[in-house]
Amino acid sequence: MTNLERRFSLQTILAFDATTCAAMGMLLVLASGTIADLTAIQ
Protein backbone atom coordinates (compact mmCIF):
# COMPACT_ATOMS: atom_id res chain seq x y z
CA MET A 1 0.00 0.00 0.00
CA THR A 2 1.06 3.60 -0.55
CA ASN A 3 2.47 5.47 2.41
CA LEU A 4 0.16 8.50 2.66
CA GLU A 5 2.80 10.59 4.44
CA ARG A 6 5.13 10.38 1.41
CA ARG A 7 2.56 11.48 -1.18
CA PHE A 8 2.82 14.97 -2.61
CA SER A 9 -0.12 17.32 -2.36
CA LEU A 10 -1.86 18.52 -5.50
CA GLN A 11 -0.71 22.06 -4.76
CA THR A 12 2.93 20.92 -4.70
CA ILE A 13 2.56 19.01 -7.96
CA LEU A 14 0.87 21.96 -9.69
CA ALA A 15 3.53 24.39 -8.45
CA PHE A 16 6.26 22.10 -9.81
CA ASP A 17 4.41 21.80 -13.13
CA ALA A 18 4.00 25.57 -13.41
CA THR A 19 7.68 26.11 -12.67
CA THR A 20 8.83 23.60 -15.29
CA CYS A 21 6.41 25.07 -17.87
CA ALA A 22 7.73 28.58 -17.24
CA ALA A 23 11.34 27.38 -17.46
CA MET A 24 10.68 25.57 -20.74
CA GLY A 25 8.94 28.64 -22.15
CA MET A 26 11.89 30.86 -21.25
CA LEU A 27 14.31 28.33 -22.73
CA LEU A 28 12.36 28.25 -26.01
CA VAL A 29 12.23 32.04 -26.20
CA LEU A 30 15.94 32.41 -25.45
CA ALA A 31 16.97 29.65 -27.85
CA SER A 32 14.51 30.48 -30.64
CA GLY A 33 17.22 31.87 -32.94
CA THR A 34 19.38 28.78 -32.58
CA ILE A 35 16.40 26.48 -33.02
CA ALA A 36 15.34 28.37 -36.17
CA ASP A 37 18.87 28.06 -37.58
CA LEU A 38 18.99 24.34 -36.88
CA THR A 39 15.61 23.67 -38.44
CA ALA A 40 16.00 26.21 -41.29
CA ILE A 41 12.77 27.99 -40.31
CA GLN A 42 12.66 31.60 -41.45
C-alpha positions in Angstrom: 0.0 0.0 0.0 1.1 3.6 -0.6 2.5 5.5 2.4 0.2 8.5 2.7 2.8 10.6 4.4 5.1 10.4 1.4 2.6 11.5 -1.2 2.8 15.0 -2.6 -0.1 17.3 -2.4 -1.9 18.5 -5.5 -0.7 22.1 -4.8 2.9 20.9 -4.7 2.6 19.0 -8.0 0.9 22.0 -9.7 3.5 24.4 -8.5 6.3 22.1 -9.8 4.4 21.8 -13.1 4.0 25.6 -13.4 7.7 26.1 -12.7 8.8 23.6 -15.3 6.4 25.1 -17.9 7.7 28.6 -17.2 11.3 27.4 -17.5 10.7 25.6 -20.7 8.9 28.6 -22.2 11.9 30.9 -21.3 14.3 28.3 -22.7 12.4 28.2 -26.0 12.2 32.0 -26.2 15.9 32.4 -25.5 17.0 29.6 -27.8 14.5 30.5 -30.6 17.2 31.9 -32.9 19.4 28.8 -32.6 16.4 26.5 -33.0 15.3 28.4 -36.2 18.9 28.1 -37.6 19.0 24.3 -36.9 15.6 23.7 -38.4 16.0 26.2 -41.3 12.8 28.0 -40.3 12.7 31.6 -41.4 
